[in-house]
Amino acid sequence: MPFDVTTARTLPARAKVTGRAVGPDDDLDALDLGASAVWLAARGFEGEPGQVQVLPAQQGRTVVLLGVGGAEQADRSAVLTRAAAALAKQAKGAAHVATDLAAHGDPDQPAEAAVRSVVEGFGLGAYRFTEHKGKGSPDDKPETERLTVVGAGTGAKARQAAELGLAVVAGVSLARDLVNEPGGSLTPTAFAARARSMARTAGLRVEVWGRKEITSRKLGGLLGVNRGSEQPPAFVKLTYTPKGRASGHLALVGKGITFDAGGLSIKTGTGMMTMKCDMGGAAAVIGAMSALRAAGARAKVTAFIPMTDNMLGGDATRPGDVLTIRNGKTVEVLNTDAEGRLILADALSLASEAKPDAIVDLATLTGACMVALGGRIAGLMGTNDALVDQVKDAAERGGERVWELPLPADYAKGLESHVADFRNIGTGPYGGAMVAGLFLKEFVAEGMPWAHLDIAGPAFSDTADGELPKGGTGFGVRSLVELARTFTPPAA
């Protein structure tokens, strides 16, 4: 979904669709919009955030009014992003689109920040997954070729902001494509191939391990989950090295369950319907890694991505089986549907061995996190306050919502096993997100700063909302790119 971005001082007359930002205090008659204040009021348009009004086309050109609220409106970046996404939806099929949204950015932020918000919002709102749709579908329309952004100057900083926005859009779109691809075609082998292809394009170093290498590295969690599958597992390691001196070394870990049937602890039919999204953490990591060079990330970043599906073959791991993880700790598997933490345990162990300055993992891990925070907010847990704060700040800048949850030490008692070092589920029905976090903590090296993002809710959406489409959302990409751009090693 590539499109060119140009910056200009005035709106071009030849754009097929023009998006005009309007606030409740604007004199609509003085703006020469082609519609009177009375006409707009009769249709309920008052310039409030989220409001959209399409004006009757004139000479083959369309004007879309986009509400942005008044000067007191908080979080201008989010308002501009959503407004630009709304414009993209109205502009389907238009080759050239222009907007003055960037003139309404946060006055306390650099002017070019508004350019990035508009470009990201437009690109994310324009996203379509058409891989398996035929001609004549509602999405079978030409894509926008050019977006002209007016209101934040035409200098180098504005152009750099636009390029950063485009890089993030490309990374999020890649993550969405991966999540939306059916689990029957995005097998671990195919997933690893997509990661390898991306790495070559993005200038990353890549290693892909098959079953032989996974076995020799004693990744018992990954092998145990894979036992019920006819598809071989894969493990992908990606490395981004910035130009010049790195600000630090950040390790990313992403859960890559390409389809989760639950194993022998089988899910219900309804519970399986969206389980192609169970690799949303891995998709987010891959999407973010693809954008780091274009985004000028300062940190060295290494990604560790285990990949398998979780099926019910004749030799599938049985409840009660014991697996040995890479770091030598053993796990009694009492629910094979709590599989993501098993493959993450291996990856976290490997990431710890690389001795980075910090580790951040992303996983569609627990339904319990969705019960606590709903479908739009990720749960954030960690062992280092400075790292957790960096992740929070990065998520806020990236326009993604996270909420910190605790890791109560006494909750870990529920993970005690009488036959192994740990059991893979707790003993009670409550606090499942935190118990899963405590489990993962056991596979991070002592003293290593670590943060965990449970993205079970926001990785997949049943409805379109603002810049988020129905299906895979690419949640986490924007946060990770921001984190890598500004990463500072936290004190252990």
Secondary structure, 3 states (H helix, E strand, C coil): CCCEEEEECCCCCCCCEEEEEECCCCCCCCCCCCCCHHHHHHCCCCCCCCCEEECCCECCEEEEEEECCCCCCCCHHHHHHHHHHHHHHHCCCCCEEEECHHHHCCCCCCHHHHHHHHHHHHHHHCCCCCCCCCCCCCCCCCCCCEEEEECCCCCHHHHHHHHHHHHHHHHHHHHHHHHHCCCCCCCHHHHHHHHHHHHHHHCCEEEEECHHHHHHCCCHHHHHHHCCCCCCCEEEEEEECCCCCCCCEEEEEECEEEEECCCCCCCCHHHHCCHHHHHHHHHHHHHHHHHHHHHCCCCEEEEEEEEEEECCCCCCCCCCCEEECCCCCEEECCCCCCCHHHHHHHHHHHHHHCCCCEEEEEECCCHHHHHHHCCCCEEEEECCHHHHHHHHHHHHHHCCCEEECCCCHHHHHHHCCCCCCEECCCCCCCCHHHHHHHHHHCCCCCCCCEEEEECCCCCEECCCECCECCEECCCCHHHHHHHHHHCCCCCC
